[in-house]
Amino acid sequence: MSQPPGRTKNPRPGARRIHVLLDCVGDPLSLLLQRGIHRSEITITPDAGSLPPERVREIVRGATAVLAPLTVTIDAAFLDAAGPALRVISNYAVGIDNIDLAACHERSVLVCNGPPPMVEPTADIAWTLLLATTRRLRAGITLAESGSWGGYDSKLLLGHRLTGGTLLVVGAGRIGAAVARRAIGWHMRVLYTARSEKPDLHGPPISASRVTLDAGLPLADAVVLTTSLNSSTRHLMNARTIGLMKRTAVLVNVSRGPVVDEGALAEALHAGRIHGAGLDVFEHEPKIDPRLLDAGNVVLLPHIGSATVEDRMELTRICIADIANVLDGSAPSFPVDTGPAI
Ligand code: GLV
């Protein structure tokens, strides 16, 4: 797997077209200007993610570089509309499931993303959801704010004990490792699934073990999904796999919505098949399955895993830097493998 070598296009200064297709946190314009890109070469379309794809294709016609949000689909039609001058797509995310990598490879378009600033804030949101669902935070807040709380009751809103339990991280990469690291504070046994062994997770203090999904699910008190979305992880959590979880366990998803079959999850929650679910991502964003909205113990967030000022500013810096690096003829810092080495 490798990046294509990239085209040795060298347009005359001023002839480049850099499209920023979202309202980046920070000041993308200044960052581009600082890298010697002229104002007339830059177009910012802050709301491209909510425009129809045909309109976005018109906008990017003749683009040399594109900074894209995860809500814009970069497929063959997009790339063909942009045309042969396109050299680099910089994705304002770590996930790259909105991009047809093979189509980029075929057209020698480089793809970059921004993993580092996504790691810690997303792990924090995973733990926020883990604690919130385990301890039934949503029901507690609703009751406290309702004015109808009758006072201390020894059986009110009993959750489950996370300390000393077992955490299963599904698809342990950088974010999964950060989720696992936080489990040390709760003295948890950590299991993980991954395509390859993660030696860094095996030694103390995490002392994790790699398991298969089917072996890990029945043991886990908390299941956190941090896998990327691809054809083998779509609906990885479905009626069968959710059925393997303990009745007292919680499921947290901070990866991509389609990793979970939302219908099956809603059914399991309504049937009390698992204790709860915390979701930051959904199958058909921004729509949320109404059966999830009225399920008992769910905590739902609007895809804010990496939403901190500091981390999103850093993401802007990384994405702009890699566009400028490619336009300067240097290697990007965060390239994504787009296909077989050629
Ligand atoms: C956010 O969801 C990302 O992939 O960065």
Residues whose N, C-alpha, C, O or C-beta is under 5 A from the ligand:
A	BS01	GLV	Y92 A93 V94 G95 M118 S255
